[in-house]
Amino acid sequence: MGTPLTIRLSVELERADNPPLYDDLIKFPKGPRRVNRLRTLAYAGLVLQQCGQTTSVMEAQWLTKPSAEPNTSRQDPVVALASMELFGPSRSE
């Protein structure tokens, strides 16, 4: 498969397009925090769309709080390994 590709996006959003999304994103200063919030919302929406279920209370609290330092992990290694196992490639049976 080679090196993973990076996707770069340039997004323009007017309040008239999607007022709830605009109101949420405008709370964050322009830059990494706003981008991370959009990334979090996109991931939560994808999970909801694919699974057809809402997140747990614990996950919802984590999803709504932006990290203090952008692009840093707040998880311990055990949780990181567990998530890699959960979301890694499927096993052949």
Secondary structure, 3 states (H helix, E strand, C coil): CCCCCCCCCCCCCCCCCCHHHHHHHCCCCCCHHHHHHHHHHHHHHHHHHHHCCCCCHHHHHHHHCCCCCCCCCCCCHHHHHHHHHHHCCCCCC
